[in-house]
Amino acid sequence: YLVLEDLEAAHARGAHVYGLIVGWGSCQGTFEDPYEVDENGLVLIDSVNQALDTAGISASQIDSIIASANGSLNKDAVELRVFAKLFNELRSTPAIITNFKHILGETLGAGGAFSTTLGALYLKAGDALPVISADLPIPANLAFSTGRETAGTLALVSDLGYHGESATLLLRKYE
């Protein structure tokens, strides 16, 4: 089970805390075709910017990105273009892109919840992230996981839908 609750309430009941949600955002576009994808990625850009604003941080502070990528070439390409645009600040190390949907699938719509849960577990444990094997051009400020990188201390979880919706969470490792 994944339980979202106030940190003080979790401490009071002796719960084991795996991560903190420090930022969030969501956006809904309007599309007539339920399988249409916003080619400009405006809903994803908006939800990521909302998450960064609520957390009070910049994209340069994100260590890893848990992408919504589910194998849809068009949607996955939009997501990668948006991340390349949003994470364009110079960094000492690239933000690592990984995902779990290539392992789990959409799981009847619960893919975002599973990505959040697994993201928190990977942050806490410091385990190497799942490998992403993609033959796509990627800017130097981003890198696909090779299976050697960890989630770091701050991860962005993206969920981009076909119906013009997007949700983004920022998870911080809890020490």
VMD Tcl script that builds the backbone (N, CA, C; Angstrom):
set m [mol new atoms 525]
animate dup $m
set s [atomselect $m all]
$s set {name element resname resid chain x y z} {
  {N N TYR 1 A 0.833 -1.177 0.000}
  {CA C TYR 1 A 0.000 0.000 0.000}
  {C C TYR 1 A 0.877 1.239 0.000}
  {N N LEU 2 A 0.388 2.253 -0.659}
  {CA C LEU 2 A 1.007 3.570 -0.631}
  {C C LEU 2 A 0.070 4.472 0.156}
  {N N VAL 3 A 0.571 5.052 1.220}
  {CA C VAL 3 A -0.234 5.940 2.045}
  {C C VAL 3 A 0.370 7.333 1.961}
  {N N LEU 4 A -0.456 8.285 1.571}
  {CA C LEU 4 A -0.038 9.680 1.565}
  {C C LEU 4 A -0.597 10.332 2.806}
  {N N GLU 5 A 0.295 10.895 3.618}
  {CA C GLU 5 A -0.181 11.545 4.829}
  {C C GLU 5 A 0.808 12.601 5.275}
  {N N ASP 6 A 0.369 13.431 6.168}
  {CA C ASP 6 A 1.192 14.457 6.758}
  {C C ASP 6 A 2.383 13.806 7.468}
  {N N LEU 7 A 3.558 14.400 7.346}
  {CA C LEU 7 A 4.766 13.820 7.933}
  {C C LEU 7 A 4.652 13.655 9.448}
  {N N GLU 8 A 4.094 14.638 10.120}
  {CA C GLU 8 A 3.955 14.546 11.584}
  {C C GLU 8 A 3.025 13.399 11.975}
  {N N ALA 9 A 1.949 13.207 11.198}
  {CA C ALA 9 A 1.025 12.105 11.476}
  {C C ALA 9 A 1.716 10.758 11.254}
  {N N ALA 10 A 2.536 10.675 10.223}
  {CA C ALA 10 A 3.278 9.434 9.963}
  {C C ALA 10 A 4.239 9.137 11.108}
  {N N HIS 11 A 4.946 10.171 11.573}
  {CA C HIS 11 A 5.864 9.979 12.705}
  {C C HIS 11 A 5.111 9.572 13.966}
  {N N ALA 12 A 3.963 10.196 14.191}
  {CA C ALA 12 A 3.180 9.914 15.399}
  {C C ALA 12 A 2.721 8.466 15.450}
  {N N ARG 13 A 2.442 7.864 14.305}
  {CA C ARG 13 A 2.007 6.463 14.321}
  {C C ARG 13 A 3.147 5.485 14.055}
  {N N GLY 14 A 4.375 6.013 13.976}
  {CA C GLY 14 A 5.546 5.150 13.814}
  {C C GLY 14 A 5.713 4.581 12.413}
  {N N ALA 15 A 5.163 5.243 11.420}
  {CA C ALA 15 A 5.241 4.755 10.032}
  {C C ALA 15 A 6.652 4.914 9.478}
  {N N HIS 16 A 7.000 4.039 8.563}
  {CA C HIS 16 A 8.269 4.138 7.844}
  {C C HIS 16 A 8.041 5.072 6.650}
  {N N VAL 17 A 8.776 6.162 6.579}
  {CA C VAL 17 A 8.598 7.157 5.525}
  {C C VAL 17 A 9.607 6.872 4.419}
  {N N TYR 18 A 9.107 6.719 3.195}
  {CA C TYR 18 A 9.963 6.401 2.049}
  {C C TYR 18 A 10.345 7.628 1.241}
  {N N GLY 19 A 9.540 8.656 1.262}
  {CA C GLY 19 A 9.841 9.856 0.493}
  {C C GLY 19 A 8.840 10.942 0.804}
  {N N LEU 20 A 9.185 12.137 0.392}
  {CA C LEU 20 A 8.332 13.291 0.619}
  {C C LEU 20 A 7.888 13.863 -0.714}
  {N N ILE 21 A 6.620 14.174 -0.850}
  {CA C ILE 21 A 6.139 14.897 -2.018}
  {C C ILE 21 A 6.371 16.371 -1.720}
  {N N VAL 22 A 7.250 16.990 -2.505}
  {CA C VAL 22 A 7.610 18.382 -2.254}
  {C C VAL 22 A 7.060 19.330 -3.311}
  {N N GLY 23 A 6.516 18.784 -4.392}
  {CA C GLY 23 A 5.937 19.610 -5.437}
  {C C GLY 23 A 4.963 18.810 -6.266}
  {N N TRP 24 A 3.976 19.483 -6.834}
  {CA C TRP 24 A 2.969 18.794 -7.635}
  {C C TRP 24 A 2.354 19.777 -8.627}
  {N N GLY 25 A 1.852 19.223 -9.695}
  {CA C GLY 25 A 1.171 20.038 -10.685}
  {C C GLY 25 A 0.310 19.162 -11.571}
  {N N SER 26 A -0.726 19.741 -12.140}
  {CA C SER 26 A -1.567 19.004 -13.080}
  {C C SER 26 A -2.159 19.980 -14.078}
  {N N CYS 27 A -2.471 19.454 -15.255}
  {CA C CYS 27 A -3.036 20.288 -16.304}
  {C C CYS 27 A -3.930 19.424 -17.178}
  {N N GLN 28 A -4.981 20.014 -17.677}
  {CA C GLN 28 A -5.929 19.302 -18.537}
  {C C GLN 28 A -6.114 20.107 -19.811}
  {N N GLY 29 A -5.835 19.475 -20.949}
  {CA C GLY 29 A -6.092 20.090 -22.244}
  {C C GLY 29 A -7.444 19.632 -22.760}
  {N N THR 30 A -7.815 20.121 -23.912}
  {CA C THR 30 A -9.083 19.707 -24.500}
  {C C THR 30 A -8.820 19.159 -25.897}
  {N N PHE 31 A -9.122 17.898 -26.085}
  {CA C PHE 31 A -8.943 17.243 -27.370}
  {C C PHE 31 A -10.202 16.457 -27.699}
  {N N GLU 32 A -10.615 16.525 -28.947}
  {CA C GLU 32 A -11.799 15.772 -29.354}
  {C C GLU 32 A -11.489 14.292 -29.508}
  {N N ASP 33 A -10.326 13.968 -30.050}
  {CA C ASP 33 A -9.911 12.590 -30.251}
  {C C ASP 33 A -9.262 12.085 -28.959}
  {N N PRO 34 A -9.789 11.036 -28.322}
  {CA C PRO 34 A -9.236 10.577 -27.043}
  {C C PRO 34 A -7.802 10.041 -27.143}
  {N N TYR 35 A -7.302 9.803 -28.359}
  {CA C TYR 35 A -5.930 9.312 -28.505}
  {C C TYR 35 A -5.008 10.358 -29.110}
  {N N GLU 36 A -5.480 11.596 -29.176}
  {CA C GLU 36 A -4.658 12.681 -29.688}
  {C C GLU 36 A -3.633 13.074 -28.629}
  {N N VAL 37 A -2.445 13.397 -29.075}
  {CA C VAL 37 A -1.385 13.821 -28.172}
  {C C VAL 37 A -1.040 15.272 -28.497}
  {N N ASP 38 A -0.899 16.088 -27.482}
  {CA C ASP 38 A -0.503 17.480 -27.647}
  {C C ASP 38 A 0.939 17.508 -28.128}
  {N N GLU 39 A 1.142 17.720 -29.405}
  {CA C GLU 39 A 2.481 17.678 -30.006}
  {C C GLU 39 A 3.442 18.691 -29.394}
  {N N ASN 40 A 2.906 19.795 -28.882}
  {CA C ASN 40 A 3.751 20.821 -28.269}
  {C C ASN 40 A 4.057 20.524 -26.808}
  {N N GLY 41 A 3.350 19.572 -26.236}
  {CA C GLY 41 A 3.591 19.201 -24.848}
  {C C GLY 41 A 3.188 20.263 -23.847}
  {N N LEU 42 A 2.247 21.134 -24.219}
  {CA C LEU 42 A 1.891 22.256 -23.351}
  {C C LEU 42 A 1.342 21.817 -21.997}
  {N N VAL 43 A 0.539 20.734 -21.961}
  {CA C VAL 43 A -0.005 20.283 -20.674}
  {C C VAL 43 A 1.109 19.738 -19.780}
  {N N LEU 44 A 2.070 19.046 -20.367}
  {CA C LEU 44 A 3.196 18.534 -19.584}
  {C C LEU 44 A 4.080 19.678 -19.093}
  {N N ILE 45 A 4.358 20.633 -19.969}
  {CA C ILE 45 A 5.155 21.799 -19.558}
  {C C ILE 45 A 4.479 22.500 -18.384}
  {N N ASP 46 A 3.174 22.704 -18.475}
  {CA C ASP 46 A 2.444 23.388 -17.413}
  {C C ASP 46 A 2.490 22.600 -16.107}
  {N N SER 47 A 2.266 21.282 -16.162}
  {CA C SER 47 A 2.254 20.508 -14.910}
  {C C SER 47 A 3.644 20.441 -14.277}
  {N N VAL 48 A 4.692 20.338 -15.088}
  {CA C VAL 48 A 6.063 20.331 -14.540}
  {C C VAL 48 A 6.377 21.686 -13.917}
  {N N ASN 49 A 6.040 22.771 -14.604}
  {CA C ASN 49 A 6.302 24.099 -14.047}
  {C C ASN 49 A 5.536 24.339 -12.757}
  {N N GLN 50 A 4.294 23.853 -12.686}
  {CA C GLN 50 A 3.534 23.965 -11.428}
  {C C GLN 50 A 4.247 23.221 -10.305}
  {N N ALA 51 A 4.726 22.005 -10.597}
  {CA C ALA 51 A 5.419 21.208 -9.573}
  {C C ALA 51 A 6.688 21.911 -9.101}
  {N N LEU 52 A 7.458 22.449 -10.041}
  {CA C LEU 52 A 8.682 23.169 -9.668}
  {C C LEU 52 A 8.345 24.403 -8.840}
  {N N ASP 53 A 7.278 25.118 -9.221}
  {CA C ASP 53 A 6.870 26.316 -8.475}
  {C C ASP 53 A 6.411 25.970 -7.066}
  {N N THR 54 A 5.591 24.910 -6.905}
  {CA C THR 54 A 5.116 24.564 -5.557}
  {C C THR 54 A 6.265 24.097 -4.672}
  {N N ALA 55 A 7.301 23.511 -5.286}
  {CA C ALA 55 A 8.466 23.067 -4.512}
  {C C ALA 55 A 9.456 24.206 -4.282}
  {N N GLY 56 A 9.339 25.275 -5.074}
  {CA C GLY 56 A 10.266 26.397 -4.949}
  {C C GLY 56 A 11.665 26.059 -5.425}
  {N N ILE 57 A 11.760 25.224 -6.464}
  {CA C ILE 57 A 13.073 24.819 -6.975}
  {C C ILE 57 A 13.119 25.017 -8.490}
  {N N SER 58 A 14.316 24.852 -9.051}
  {CA C SER 58 A 14.470 24.914 -10.506}
  {C C SER 58 A 14.715 23.505 -11.045}
  {N N ALA 59 A 14.532 23.355 -12.325}
  {CA C ALA 59 A 14.732 22.051 -12.967}
  {C C ALA 59 A 16.163 21.549 -12.792}
  {N N SER 60 A 17.111 22.452 -12.622}
  {CA C SER 60 A 18.513 22.035 -12.483}
  {C C SER 60 A 18.772 21.234 -11.204}
  {N N GLN 61 A 17.844 21.270 -10.261}
  {CA C GLN 61 A 18.011 20.535 -9.006}
  {C C GLN 61 A 17.497 19.099 -9.069}
  {N N ILE 62 A 16.808 18.736 -10.150}
  {CA C ILE 62 A 16.249 17.392 -10.302}
  {C C ILE 62 A 17.361 16.412 -10.654}
  {N N ASP 63 A 17.444 15.323 -9.902}
  {CA C ASP 63 A 18.449 14.288 -10.176}
  {C C ASP 63 A 17.965 13.261 -11.180}
  {N N SER 64 A 16.697 12.900 -11.098}
  {CA C SER 64 A 16.180 11.849 -11.975}
  {C C SER 64 A 14.749 12.158 -12.390}
  {N N ILE 65 A 14.392 11.620 -13.545}
  {CA C ILE 65 A 13.064 11.796 -14.110}
  {C C ILE 65 A 12.481 10.414 -14.332}
  {N N ILE 66 A 11.349 10.151 -13.712}
  {CA C ILE 66 A 10.635 8.897 -13.938}
  {C C ILE 66 A 9.551 9.232 -14.947}
  {N N ALA 67 A 9.855 8.929 -16.192}
  {CA C ALA 67 A 8.997 9.337 -17.300}
  {C C ALA 67 A 7.729 8.500 -17.366}
  {N N SER 68 A 6.729 9.070 -17.993}
  {CA C SER 68 A 5.468 8.380 -18.214}
  {C C SER 68 A 5.575 7.375 -19.351}
  {N N ALA 69 A 6.650 7.437 -20.091}
  {CA C ALA 69 A 6.847 6.649 -21.314}
  {C C ALA 69 A 6.276 5.237 -21.200}
  {N N ASN 70 A 5.347 4.939 -22.116}
  {CA C ASN 70 A 4.709 3.621 -22.092}
  {C C ASN 70 A 4.926 2.853 -23.388}
  {N N GLY 71 A 5.796 3.375 -24.251}
  {CA C GLY 71 A 6.079 2.696 -25.504}
  {C C GLY 71 A 5.356 3.280 -26.696}
  {N N SER 72 A 4.509 4.270 -26.472}
  {CA C SER 72 A 3.841 4.957 -27.579}
  {C C SER 72 A 4.854 5.918 -28.200}
  {N N LEU 73 A 5.244 5.661 -29.437}
  {CA C LEU 73 A 6.311 6.452 -30.052}
  {C C LEU 73 A 5.991 7.938 -30.068}
  {N N ASN 74 A 4.772 8.301 -30.415}
  {CA C ASN 74 A 4.406 9.701 -30.509}
  {C C ASN 74 A 4.411 10.369 -29.130}
  {N N LYS 75 A 3.749 9.764 -28.163}
  {CA C LYS 75 A 3.665 10.345 -26.815}
  {C C LYS 75 A 5.039 10.380 -26.145}
  {N N ASP 76 A 5.809 9.320 -26.301}
  {CA C ASP 76 A 7.142 9.272 -25.692}
  {C C ASP 76 A 8.061 10.336 -26.294}
  {N N ALA 77 A 7.946 10.576 -27.610}
  {CA C ALA 77 A 8.765 11.597 -28.265}
  {C C ALA 77 A 8.397 12.991 -27.768}
  {N N VAL 78 A 7.099 13.251 -27.570}
  {CA C VAL 78 A 6.655 14.538 -27.027}
  {C C VAL 78 A 7.254 14.727 -25.636}
  {N N GLU 79 A 7.180 13.703 -24.819}
  {CA C GLU 79 A 7.698 13.794 -23.453}
  {C C GLU 79 A 9.198 14.090 -23.454}
  {N N LEU 80 A 9.944 13.428 -24.303}
  {CA C LEU 80 A 11.392 13.659 -24.368}
  {C C LEU 80 A 11.698 15.075 -24.844}
  {N N ARG 81 A 10.954 15.572 -25.827}
  {CA C ARG 81 A 11.158 16.950 -26.304}
  {C C ARG 81 A 10.889 17.959 -25.190}
  {N N VAL 82 A 9.831 17.718 -24.420}
  {CA C VAL 82 A 9.499 18.629 -23.325}
  {C C VAL 82 A 10.607 18.605 -22.267}
  {N N PHE 83 A 11.072 17.443 -21.898}
  {CA C PHE 83 A 12.145 17.370 -20.896}
  {C C PHE 83 A 13.411 18.049 -21.396}
  {N N ALA 84 A 13.737 17.879 -22.676}
  {CA C ALA 84 A 14.914 18.532 -23.246}
  {C C ALA 84 A 14.778 20.049 -23.155}
  {N N LYS 85 A 13.554 20.546 -23.372}
  {CA C LYS 85 A 13.310 21.983 -23.307}
  {C C LYS 85 A 13.357 22.494 -21.862}
  {N N LEU 86 A 12.700 21.780 -20.944}
  {CA C LEU 86 A 12.622 22.228 -19.553}
  {C C LEU 86 A 13.928 22.062 -18.781}
  {N N PHE 87 A 14.690 21.059 -19.140}
  {CA C PHE 87 A 15.931 20.771 -18.421}
  {C C PHE 87 A 17.123 21.201 -19.261}
  {N N ASN 88 A 17.078 22.467 -19.720}
  {CA C ASN 88 A 18.120 22.938 -20.613}
  {C C ASN 88 A 19.228 23.704 -19.914}
  {N N GLU 89 A 19.137 23.858 -18.599}
  {CA C GLU 89 A 20.187 24.559 -17.859}
  {C C GLU 89 A 21.435 23.700 -17.794}
  {N N LEU 90 A 22.603 24.343 -17.793}
  {CA C LEU 90 A 23.853 23.597 -17.678}
  {C C LEU 90 A 23.906 22.920 -16.321}
  {N N ARG 91 A 24.361 21.694 -16.333}
  {CA C ARG 91 A 24.425 20.888 -15.117}
  {C C ARG 91 A 25.787 20.228 -15.047}
  {N N SER 92 A 26.222 19.909 -13.846}
  {CA C SER 92 A 27.485 19.176 -13.726}
  {C C SER 92 A 27.299 17.719 -14.134}
  {N N THR 93 A 26.113 17.179 -13.888}
  {CA C THR 93 A 25.782 15.827 -14.344}
  {C C THR 93 A 24.373 15.863 -14.936}
  {N N PRO 94 A 24.097 15.041 -15.940}
  {CA C PRO 94 A 22.767 15.064 -16.549}
  {C C PRO 94 A 21.699 14.487 -15.618}
  {N N ALA 95 A 20.470 14.936 -15.795}
  {CA C ALA 95 A 19.330 14.317 -15.106}
  {C C ALA 95 A 19.100 12.969 -15.776}
  {N N ILE 96 A 18.919 11.937 -14.980}
  {CA C ILE 96 A 18.763 10.575 -15.490}
  {C C ILE 96 A 17.289 10.285 -15.750}
  {N N ILE 97 A 16.978 9.802 -16.946}
  {CA C ILE 97 A 15.610 9.441 -17.302}
  {C C ILE 97 A 15.445 7.925 -17.204}
  {N N THR 98 A 14.421 7.518 -16.502}
  {CA C THR 98 A 14.064 6.104 -16.420}
  {C C THR 98 A 12.549 6.010 -16.441}
  {N N ASN 99 A 12.026 4.820 -16.381}
  {CA C ASN 99 A 10.588 4.637 -16.198}
  {C C ASN 99 A 10.310 3.215 -15.750}
  {N N PHE 100 A 9.095 2.993 -15.320}
  {CA C PHE 100 A 8.682 1.666 -14.860}
  {C C PHE 100 A 7.579 1.079 -15.730}
  {N N LYS 101 A 6.952 1.906 -16.558}
  {CA C LYS 101 A 5.843 1.415 -17.378}
  {C C LYS 101 A 6.304 0.401 -18.422}
  {N N HIS 102 A 7.584 0.458 -18.810}
  {CA C HIS 102 A 8.059 -0.550 -19.751}
  {C C HIS 102 A 8.157 -1.922 -19.070}
  {N N ILE 103 A 8.128 -1.923 -17.761}
  {CA C ILE 103 A 8.151 -3.164 -16.985}
  {C C ILE 103 A 6.729 -3.572 -16.599}
  {N N LEU 104 A 5.943 -2.600 -16.130}
  {CA C LEU 104 A 4.610 -2.858 -15.576}
  {C C LEU 104 A 3.462 -2.603 -16.534}
  {N N GLY 105 A 3.663 -1.782 -17.559}
  {CA C GLY 105 A 2.572 -1.361 -18.413}
  {C C GLY 105 A 1.737 -0.306 -17.706}
  {N N GLU 106 A 0.586 -0.003 -18.269}
  {CA C GLU 106 A -0.298 1.006 -17.673}
  {C C GLU 106 A -1.066 0.451 -16.472}
  {N N THR 107 A -1.137 -0.858 -16.330}
  {CA C THR 107 A -1.798 -1.524 -15.196}
  {C C THR 107 A -3.177 -0.940 -14.902}
  {N N LEU 108 A -3.998 -0.934 -15.936}
  {CA C LEU 108 A -5.380 -0.455 -15.831}
  {C C LEU 108 A -5.466 0.953 -15.255}
  {N N GLY 109 A -4.542 1.807 -15.655}
  {CA C GLY 109 A -4.565 3.202 -15.238}
  {C C GLY 109 A -3.806 3.508 -13.968}
  {N N ALA 110 A -3.212 2.517 -13.336}
  {CA C ALA 110 A -2.497 2.748 -12.081}
  {C C ALA 110 A -1.003 2.965 -12.293}
  {N N GLY 111 A -0.566 3.120 -13.541}
  {CA C GLY 111 A 0.858 3.272 -13.842}
  {C C GLY 111 A 1.497 4.443 -13.126}
  {N N GLY 112 A 0.794 5.575 -13.020}
  {CA C GLY 112 A 1.345 6.733 -12.319}
  {C C GLY 112 A 1.535 6.478 -10.835}
  {N N ALA 113 A 0.579 5.788 -10.219}
  {CA C ALA 113 A 0.696 5.453 -8.789}
  {C C ALA 113 A 1.856 4.484 -8.563}
  {N N PHE 114 A 1.988 3.496 -9.456}
  {CA C PHE 114 A 3.116 2.567 -9.327}
  {C C PHE 114 A 4.442 3.285 -9.538}
  {N N SER 115 A 4.495 4.202 -10.496}
  {CA C SER 115 A 5.727 4.958 -10.733}
  {C C SER 115 A 6.102 5.792 -9.511}
  {N N THR 116 A 5.108 6.385 -8.861}
  {CA C THR 116 A 5.360 7.168 -7.653}
  {C C THR 116 A 5.874 6.280 -6.532}
  {N N THR 117 A 5.220 5.153 -6.326}
  {CA C THR 117 A 5.637 4.227 -5.266}
  {C C THR 117 A 7.050 3.715 -5.505}
  {N N LEU 118 A 7.308 3.243 -6.721}
  {CA C LEU 118 A 8.639 2.721 -7.034}
  {C C LEU 118 A 9.692 3.827 -6.988}
  {N N GLY 119 A 9.329 5.034 -7.413}
  {CA C GLY 119 A 10.262 6.156 -7.321}
  {C C GLY 119 A 10.676 6.423 -5.886}
  {N N ALA 120 A 9.710 6.423 -4.968}
  {CA C ALA 120 A 10.025 6.632 -3.545}
  {C C ALA 120 A 10.903 5.508 -3.008}
  {N N LEU 121 A 10.616 4.280 -3.406}
  {CA C LEU 121 A 11.435 3.147 -2.956}
  {C C LEU 121 A 12.869 3.239 -3.484}
  {N N TYR 122 A 13.023 3.611 -4.748}
  {CA C TYR 122 A 14.359 3.751 -5.324}
  {C C TYR 122 A 15.114 4.907 -4.689}
  {N N LEU 123 A 14.440 6.010 -4.387}
  {CA C LEU 123 A 15.091 7.114 -3.687}
  {C C LEU 123 A 15.606 6.664 -2.331}
  {N N LYS 124 A 14.754 5.981 -1.587}
  {CA C LYS 124 A 15.105 5.545 -0.224}
  {C C LYS 124 A 16.245 4.536 -0.231}
  {N N ALA 125 A 16.157 3.533 -1.111}
  {CA C ALA 125 A 17.140 2.454 -1.113}
  {C C ALA 125 A 18.448 2.832 -1.792}
  {N N GLY 126 A 18.399 3.796 -2.702}
  {CA C GLY 126 A 19.612 4.157 -3.440}
  {C C GLY 126 A 20.014 3.105 -4.460}
  {N N ASP 127 A 19.057 2.261 -4.867}
  {CA C ASP 127 A 19.342 1.225 -5.859}
  {C C ASP 127 A 19.497 1.820 -7.248}
  {N N ALA 128 A 20.173 1.087 -8.132}
  {CA C ALA 128 A 20.330 1.507 -9.518}
  {C C ALA 128 A 18.977 1.483 -10.218}
  {N N LEU 129 A 18.737 2.485 -11.030}
  {CA C LEU 129 A 17.467 2.625 -11.746}
  {C C LEU 129 A 17.372 1.644 -12.913}
  {N N PRO 130 A 16.157 1.301 -13.347}
  {CA C PRO 130 A 15.995 0.409 -14.504}
  {C C PRO 130 A 16.609 1.008 -15.769}
  {N N VAL 131 A 17.130 0.150 -16.606}
  {CA C VAL 131 A 17.764 0.546 -17.863}
  {C C VAL 131 A 16.710 1.023 -18.857}
  {N N ILE 132 A 17.032 2.081 -19.571}
  {CA C ILE 132 A 16.212 2.546 -20.686}
  {C C ILE 132 A 17.029 2.336 -21.954}
  {N N SER 133 A 16.506 1.550 -22.837}
  {CA C SER 133 A 17.165 1.287 -24.107}
  {C C SER 133 A 16.385 1.996 -25.195}
  {N N ALA 134 A 16.856 3.174 -25.589}
  {CA C ALA 134 A 16.156 3.970 -26.596}
  {C C ALA 134 A 17.162 4.503 -27.594}
  {N N ASP 135 A 16.844 4.364 -28.831}
  {CA C ASP 135 A 17.702 4.869 -29.893}
  {C C ASP 135 A 17.175 6.226 -30.339}
  {N N LEU 136 A 17.189 7.170 -29.406}
  {CA C LEU 136 A 16.685 8.507 -29.673}
  {C C LEU 136 A 17.769 9.525 -29.350}
  {N N PRO 137 A 17.829 10.601 -30.122}
  {CA C PRO 137 A 18.783 11.656 -29.772}
  {C C PRO 137 A 18.364 12.291 -28.454}
  {N N ILE 138 A 19.327 12.567 -27.631}
  {CA C ILE 138 A 19.040 13.140 -26.319}
  {C C ILE 138 A 20.088 14.209 -26.017}
  {N N PRO 139 A 19.669 15.361 -25.494}
  {CA C PRO 139 A 20.632 16.426 -25.204}
  {C C PRO 139 A 21.559 16.046 -24.052}
  {N N ALA 140 A 22.683 16.729 -23.980}
  {CA C ALA 140 A 23.716 16.404 -22.982}
  {C C ALA 140 A 23.247 16.633 -21.552}
  {N N ASN 141 A 22.201 17.440 -21.338}
  {CA C ASN 141 A 21.728 17.708 -19.980}
  {C C ASN 141 A 20.804 16.604 -19.463}
  {N N LEU 142 A 20.521 15.605 -20.320}
  {CA C LEU 142 A 19.705 14.451 -19.948}
  {C C LEU 142 A 20.435 13.181 -20.365}
  {N N ALA 143 A 20.156 12.076 -19.679}
  {CA C ALA 143 A 20.739 10.782 -20.055}
  {C C ALA 143 A 19.754 9.685 -19.714}
  {N N PHE 144 A 19.680 8.682 -20.570}
  {CA C PHE 144 A 18.868 7.508 -20.258}
  {C C PHE 144 A 19.627 6.652 -19.252}
  {N N SER 145 A 18.899 6.041 -18.337}
  {CA C SER 145 A 19.517 5.185 -17.334}
  {C C SER 145 A 20.199 3.990 -17.995}
  {N N THR 146 A 21.426 3.736 -17.562}
  {CA C THR 146 A 22.178 2.576 -18.049}
  {C C THR 146 A 22.112 1.421 -17.064}
  {N N GLY 147 A 21.425 1.646 -15.930}
  {CA C GLY 147 A 21.357 0.627 -14.893}
  {C C GLY 147 A 22.441 0.792 -13.836}
  {N N ARG 148 A 23.237 1.851 -13.963}
  {CA C ARG 148 A 24.292 2.109 -12.976}
  {C C ARG 148 A 23.983 3.325 -12.105}
  {N N GLU 149 A 23.015 4.136 -12.541}
  {CA C GLU 149 A 22.711 5.374 -11.835}
  {C C GLU 149 A 21.614 5.150 -10.794}
  {N N THR 150 A 21.642 5.984 -9.748}
  {CA C THR 150 A 20.591 5.944 -8.740}
  {C C THR 150 A 19.648 7.124 -8.957}
  {N N ALA 151 A 18.565 7.149 -8.220}
  {CA C ALA 151 A 17.580 8.225 -8.345}
  {C C ALA 151 A 18.072 9.526 -7.727}
  {N N GLY 152 A 19.109 9.478 -6.929}
  {CA C GLY 152 A 19.619 10.679 -6.267}
  {C C GLY 152 A 18.758 11.048 -5.078}
  {N N THR 153 A 18.535 12.349 -4.888}
  {CA C THR 153 A 17.723 12.795 -3.754}
  {C C THR 153 A 16.423 13.478 -4.168}
  {N N LEU 154 A 16.310 13.858 -5.451}
  {CA C LEU 154 A 15.107 14.546 -5.914}
  {C C LEU 154 A 14.708 13.997 -7.276}
  {N N ALA 155 A 13.504 13.439 -7.349}
  {CA C ALA 155 A 13.015 12.827 -8.590}
  {C C ALA 155 A 11.712 13.471 -9.033}
  {N N LEU 156 A 11.573 13.607 -10.336}
  {CA C LEU 156 A 10.342 14.090 -10.940}
  {C C LEU 156 A 9.605 12.885 -11.509}
  {N N VAL 157 A 8.339 12.729 -11.146}
  {CA C VAL 157 A 7.504 11.650 -11.678}
  {C C VAL 157 A 6.484 12.284 -12.609}
  {N N SER 158 A 6.489 11.837 -13.865}
  {CA C SER 158 A 5.604 12.393 -14.877}
  {C C SER 158 A 4.539 11.378 -15.253}
  {N N ASP 159 A 3.321 11.876 -15.497}
  {CA C ASP 159 A 2.273 11.014 -16.041}
  {C C ASP 159 A 1.532 11.823 -17.099}
  {N N LEU 160 A 1.751 11.472 -18.353}
  {CA C LEU 160 A 1.174 12.173 -19.486}
  {C C LEU 160 A 0.160 11.267 -20.145}
  {N N GLY 161 A -1.084 11.718 -20.203}
  {CA C GLY 161 A -2.144 10.895 -20.761}
  {C C GLY 161 A -2.453 11.231 -22.209}
  {N N TYR 162 A -3.221 10.373 -22.834}
  {CA C TYR 162 A -3.636 10.584 -24.214}
  {C C TYR 162 A -4.761 11.588 -24.343}
  {N N HIS 163 A -5.498 11.818 -23.305}
  {CA C HIS 163 A -6.684 12.660 -23.370}
  {C C HIS 163 A -6.374 14.121 -23.100}
  {N N GLY 164 A -5.121 14.487 -23.105}
  {CA C GLY 164 A -4.750 15.873 -22.876}
  {C C GLY 164 A -4.520 16.216 -21.427}
  {N N GLU 165 A -4.238 15.209 -20.599}
  {CA C GLU 165 A -3.988 15.494 -19.188}
  {C C GLU 165 A -2.543 15.157 -18.832}
  {N N SER 166 A -2.066 15.842 -17.813}
  {CA C SER 166 A -0.710 15.596 -17.331}
  {C C SER 166 A -0.678 15.858 -15.828}
  {N N ALA 167 A 0.069 15.044 -15.119}
  {CA C ALA 167 A 0.290 15.241 -13.684}
  {C C ALA 167 A 1.772 15.029 -13.413}
  {N N THR 168 A 2.302 15.820 -12.506}
  {CA C THR 168 A 3.712 15.743 -12.152}
  {C C THR 168 A 3.867 15.825 -10.634}
  {N N LEU 169 A 4.700 14.955 -10.095}
  {CA C LEU 169 A 5.056 15.002 -8.672}
  {C C LEU 169 A 6.566 15.135 -8.551}
  {N N LEU 170 A 6.993 15.848 -7.525}
  {CA C LEU 170 A 8.405 15.893 -7.177}
  {C C LEU 170 A 8.576 15.160 -5.862}
  {N N LEU 171 A 9.420 14.154 -5.875}
  {CA C LEU 171 A 9.678 13.342 -4.677}
  {C C LEU 171 A 11.087 13.606 -4.161}
  {N N ARG 172 A 11.187 13.818 -2.877}
  {CA C ARG 172 A 12.486 14.003 -2.233}
  {C C ARG 172 A 12.775 12.800 -1.342}
  {N N LYS 173 A 14.003 12.364 -1.380}
  {CA C LYS 173 A 14.437 11.272 -0.508}
  {C C LYS 173 A 14.296 11.718 0.932}
  {N N TYR 174 A 13.782 10.820 1.770}
  {CA C TYR 174 A 13.612 11.135 3.178}
  {C C TYR 174 A 14.709 10.441 3.966}
  {N N GLU 175 A 15.431 11.192 4.726}
  {CA C GLU 175 A 16.561 10.643 5.511}
  {C C GLU 175 A 16.151 10.477 6.963}
}
mol reanalyze $m
mol bondsrecalc $m
mol representation Tube
mol addrep $m
